[in-house]
Amino acid sequence: MRDAGRSINYLLQGHHIKSFKDYPELRLAEDNIVVLCRVCNLQVGDSSVVDW
């Protein structure tokens, strides 16, 4: 797997669009999760950074 021409780890992570801290009822909602590689998930940070 490659990201912007760089080799990355194959580890994928779930990123909650709306944080489960603020929206505990959405913690397991499939439409509240996107799958990102670890590098991208770290770049996104928390859900307040990106407007989904």
KANOR-V39662 format. One line per field, one symbol per residue. psi: psi as a letter, one per 20 degrees, with the letter a starting at -180 (. if undefined). A space follows every 50 residues. Layout:
psi->???
This chain:
psi->qqoliqprqipqqpppgpqighmhijhjphjjpqpqrgghhhhhcriihp o.
